[in-house]
Amino acid sequence: MQRIYASMAINAAIVCLTLYTCWWTYNIFQRGKSTQQKKEMFRFYTYNSNILSAAVSLVILIYELVSLSTGAGALPEWAVLLRLVATTSVAVTFLTVVAFLAPAAGFREMYTKDAFYMHLVGPILAVVQFVFVENSFGVGFPMSLLGASTVVIYAVIYLYKVVITGEGKGGWPDFYFFNQNGRWPVSFTVMIAAGALISLGLTWAHNSFIA
C-alpha cells in the first residue's frame, strides 16, 4: 500500500511540475513574444518528452486512484510499457544535455529556469518511478526496445523539417546542431542507437529491482 501512495505522489508531482513549467515558459519566460513564437517551444524534444511523461503519469495516477476503490491491484502491462516509453524519452533528454548540449552551451544555461525541471528534475523523477516504484512485473527483451520509439518518431520529424524542408522553406532551424556539415546520417544513427541502449538499460534496472 505504501508503494502505491509513493507512486501517486511522484505521478502527481510530475504532472503538476510539468504543467507549471510549460505555463511559466509560455507566459512568463517568453513574455513579449508573439503567439507563434511562443508555440515554437513545442518543437523541442525536451518539451515533448516531458509532456509525454506527464501525460503517462496522469493516466497511471487515474488508474491508481480507481484501483484504490476497486482493488484492481498492480499496474497492467500496458501502463508499465507506457512508462518505459516516457521514461526513455526524458532519459534521452537528460543524457543528451549532459553529454552534448551542456558542454557546448554551458551547464549554467542548461540547468536554469525552465531547463532545471525539464533537463534534470523531470527525468530523475520519471527514472525513480519506473525503476524503483512502478515495478509490478518485468519487461521482456522485445518490448524493452519500445522505449526508443519516440526517438525514432522525432528523428523522422526533425529530418523532414530541418534537412528535407529547411528553415528557408518553412521548416525548422537546426537547433540541435545535428546536421552541421551535412552529418545528419551519423547524428541520427547515434541518437537512435543511444535511445535503444537507454531503453535497454532502464529495462535492465527495472527488472533487476524486481528480482
C-alpha positions in Angstrom: 0.0 0.0 0.0 2.8 2.4 0.8 4.2 1.8 -2.7 1.0 2.9 -4.4 0.9 6.1 -2.3 4.5 6.8 -3.2 3.7 6.2 -6.9 0.7 8.5 -6.7 2.8 11.3 -5.1 5.5 11.1 -7.8 3.0 10.9 -10.6 1.1 14.0 -9.2 4.4 15.8 -8.9 5.4 15.1 -12.5 2.0 16.2 -13.8 1.9 19.4 -11.7 5.5 20.5 -12.2 5.4 19.8 -15.9 2.2 21.8 -16.3 3.6 24.7 -14.3 6.9 24.7 -16.1 5.2 24.8 -19.5 2.9 27.5 -18.3 5.7 29.5 -16.9 7.8 29.2 -20.1 4.9 30.1 -22.4 3.6 33.1 -20.3 6.5 34.4 -18.2 9.8 33.4 -19.8 8.6 34.3 -23.3 6.6 37.4 -22.3 6.6 39.9 -25.2 6.8 37.3 -27.9 4.1 36.6 -30.4 1.8 33.6 -30.0 3.5 31.9 -33.0 6.9 32.5 -31.4 5.8 31.1 -28.1 4.5 27.9 -29.8 7.9 27.2 -31.1 8.8 25.8 -27.7 6.9 22.7 -28.6 9.3 21.9 -31.4 11.9 20.8 -28.9 12.2 17.2 -27.9 12.8 18.3 -24.4 9.3 19.7 -24.0 7.7 16.9 -25.9 9.4 14.2 -23.9 8.4 15.9 -20.6 4.8 16.4 -21.7 4.6 12.8 -22.7 6.0 11.8 -19.3 3.3 14.0 -17.6 0.6 12.5 -19.8 1.6 9.0 -18.9 1.8 9.9 -15.2 -1.7 11.4 -15.4 -3.1 8.2 -16.9 -1.4 6.0 -14.3 -2.4 8.3 -11.5 -6.1 8.0 -12.6 -5.7 4.2 -12.7 -4.2 4.2 -9.2 -7.0 6.3 -7.8 -9.5 4.0 -9.3 -7.7 0.9 -8.1 -7.7 2.1 -4.5 -11.5 1.9 -4.6 -11.9 -1.2 -6.8 -9.0 -3.2 -5.6 -7.7 -3.6 -9.2 -4.2 -4.2 -7.8 -0.8 -3.9 -9.7 -0.4 -1.8 -12.8 -1.3 -3.6 -16.0 1.3 -4.4 -18.7 0.2 -1.5 -20.9 0.8 1.0 -18.2 4.3 -0.2 -17.4 5.2 -0.2 -21.1 3.9 3.4 -21.4 6.1 4.3 -18.5 9.1 2.7 -20.2 8.5 4.8 -23.3 8.0 8.0 -21.4 11.0 7.4 -19.1 13.3 6.6 -22.0 12.2 9.8 -23.7 13.1 12.0 -20.7 16.3 10.0 -20.0 17.4 10.7 -23.6 16.8 14.4 -22.9 18.8 14.2 -19.7 21.8 12.4 -21.2 21.8 14.5 -24.4 22.1 17.6 -22.3 24.8 16.1 -20.0 26.9 14.6 -22.9 26.4 17.1 -25.7 24.3 20.3 -25.1 25.7 21.4 -21.7 29.4 21.1 -22.7 28.6 23.1 -25.9 26.3 25.7 -24.5 27.3 25.8 -20.8 26.0 23.9 -17.9 24.5 27.0 -16.3 22.5 27.7 -19.4 21.2 24.1 -19.5 20.1 23.9 -15.8 18.5 27.3 -15.0 14.9 28.5 -15.2 12.6 26.1 -17.0 15.6 23.9 -18.0 16.2 23.0 -14.4 13.0 20.9 -14.4 12.9 19.8 -18.0 16.5 18.7 -18.1 17.1 17.5 -14.6 14.2 17.1 -12.1 11.6 15.7 -14.5 13.8 13.0 -15.9 15.1 12.0 -12.5 11.5 11.7 -11.1 10.5 9.5 -14.1 13.5 7.2 -13.7 12.9 6.8 -10.0 9.3 6.0 -10.7 10.0 3.4 -13.4 13.0 1.7 -11.8 12.1 1.7 -8.1 8.3 2.2 -7.7 6.3 1.0 -10.6 7.7 -2.5 -10.7 4.7 -4.8 -10.7 6.3 -7.0 -13.3 9.3 -7.3 -15.6 9.6 -6.2 -19.2 10.8 -8.7 -21.8 13.5 -8.1 -24.4 11.4 -7.4 -27.5 9.2 -4.9 -25.7 12.2 -3.3 -24.0 13.2 -1.7 -27.3 9.8 0.1 -27.4 11.2 2.9 -25.3 13.2 4.2 -28.3 10.1 4.7 -30.4 9.8 8.4 -29.5 13.4 9.0 -30.6 12.7 7.4 -33.9 9.5 9.4 -34.4 11.1 12.7 -33.5 14.1 11.9 -35.7 11.8 11.4 -38.7 10.1 14.7 -38.0 13.4 16.5 -37.4 14.8 15.1 -40.6 11.8 16.3 -42.6 11.7 19.8 -41.0 15.4 20.5 -40.9 17.1 18.6 -43.7 14.4 17.9 -46.3 12.3 21.1 -46.0 14.9 23.5 -44.4 14.4 26.7 -42.5 14.3 28.8 -45.6 11.2 27.0 -46.9 9.2 27.0 -43.7 11.0 24.2 -41.9 13.0 24.4 -38.7 16.5 25.7 -38.0 19.0 23.1 -36.9 18.6 24.0 -33.2 20.2 20.7 -32.1 23.1 21.1 -34.5 22.6 17.5 -35.7 23.0 18.5 -39.4 26.2 20.5 -39.2 28.3 19.9 -42.3 25.6 17.5 -43.5 26.4 15.0 -40.8 22.7 14.1 -40.1 23.1 10.4 -41.0 25.7 10.0 -38.3 23.9 12.1 -35.8 20.6 10.4 -36.3 22.1 6.9 -36.2 23.9 7.7 -32.9 20.7 9.2 -31.3 18.5 6.2 -32.3 21.1 3.7 -31.1 21.5 5.7 -27.9 17.7 5.7 -27.4 17.7 1.9 -27.8 20.6 1.4 -25.3 18.9 3.7 -22.8 15.7 1.8 -23.1 17.5 -1.5 -22.6 19.4 -0.1 -19.6 16.3 1.2 -18.0 14.6 -2.1 -18.5 17.5 -4.0 -17.0 17.5 -1.7 -14.0 13.7 -2.1 -13.6 13.8 -5.9 -13.9 16.8 -6.1 -11.5 15.0 -4.2 -8.8 12.0 -6.6 -9.1 14.4 -9.6 -8.8 
